[in-house]
């Protein structure tokens, strides 16, 4: 095949791609009165201007504008295929930009939080009866995606689920060496001691007389609140007896203000017969600490300024060795 035949074939292939009718100008160019390279030029047509193609000859196309008609080289016309490709590229770019904007928006609403209780359940759905996806221990870092109805949708260790919002804090919890040792001992005792506290599981769902289970649910909803000596409310923080007084006050029960004083409230109960909601007292010489029994050998209490409101075992360590007695309020 000689060069003339090859050029003619390429010209015919290109002409086949250009269709008669409405087309788009690819770049600014001037119309010629005849399809010859050195022909007289007339008006200029602008890039992206729509013209009507009426004839195609040897690489030239005859176009009509609103004012006149003339000839331009075929390269100055965007074919239908090229127009569709450009439109697709523009659409893809727009979709990519929208997706990027959505991702940036989602990332801007995320925040890093930390588990503030010994062990919590990560649920598949935002309720206490939902399937447990995994567990997270004290100070585990989680990414909060959203919050609603007392629950936070989180990503933890690569898994998605829900944790009660009040079990998360914006900073890591400081734990004493002795507390860490006690929690380590507790974690090996039984997986049934896993906490699953939610703000929605409170005394508001119980009768005025209350119950041990309702007291426990209410008390556990304050895990992570700070310890303040003399404190007796969520807004200021709690000390041990201020915490137990506040919890029972939510059920219409007034307790004595000090741990020793609360040892005269309610009725005595043996250690072997402890039930959720019972007050449990401790001390080396006299009574100087009180907590609420939650079952499984565990209490929830306002421990100290390092740990705040937290949970501990009474079956080993300090609280086992310094156990004094218990009182049943309900």
Steps between C-alpha positions, in 0.01 A plus 500: 500500500654840394476818709215646294284190552582493873411870539176448310409201721574695819295792367205273421519337846496840669220626279295197597538602864371853439122505456289749313293726717577670829866490605738693725804711400812373681707821480476853362532498120402706195264378230624478140279567200621179327668180632856605409776578747584843350139600432359832614390504863175649628377511861652322798312230690582458866591195708194308626272681252230277356488480117307301246714270282345474152776337292830310540766489222861379520563602860298821472156563648249760400337662800214743546480754780215737578656762274684322222656177375847389399762231509738388773735205548347190653742522794315810618182297562438287809352169393203349683729242656736772622211702638369196687847424635541856625154489660584169670831637626328809636236289670764270648696801627186645656413170669856466630485853639165431668633175646810676629287773653280238668805320640645825631165586658481157664857531628429845642217358714709211633679526832728282705374388840615252766319230696466618861385174664678174575334307216209593272302318236498624141150423367387448142196724556443784752322297768597265782332196345695525174778258406843569653754565226806526724619636835717800580700560816589813694669772287443315170503761223181515291395720208151642553309532172175638642294527820130446553271405785774441757702276266811567293563326168869411515784327323722306740783267399370498143143403598187715496235503768337699779615595850298693759621860472551542874760220490728717283721794595699752298816419696662184628426401859785507752513182703705427809729200512287328764182558302664364185606189689150448636343543155747255350398243761134574437525459122621142540216394728198494272392641166151532650621806692520703177328835536232609261375826644283744309358836593159376396498221759413719798256525787257687276384162371428366849237566763556760773585226750788390275691172502855381542539449124374852428741644757789317335399620153477857625833480683684351202375778276737734685813296443776736394376800702768670704573455870480815713529491878167610647332480158150360466374587152593437134570870447764519775619141520462243778676360800408145605206573733393800292468263204291239684283775655437656161408167337250402769355850505387438141275226644357713779732364770706729727821343627730630770776714348811308609608143430497422873158660534358293215594186690192571712268537199291206383554152640813293542577233240770235503773494241379164375154642431596822324260615229528776235425837658634419846734752664842349578733659758879482535775629728821406679397653831134586491292574193643752255373383161172383344392368163198340332508126432426419135535121505771256404723613786512855361413847634455837334633788709665842501847369574748788498617802301703277266224261395176687574181296484606150398456130575713260701496148636447431868629145466869591504740779585421800719120470502512131587745555784317802644139389463287609799138423420196577288154655528190434295289805427228335286 
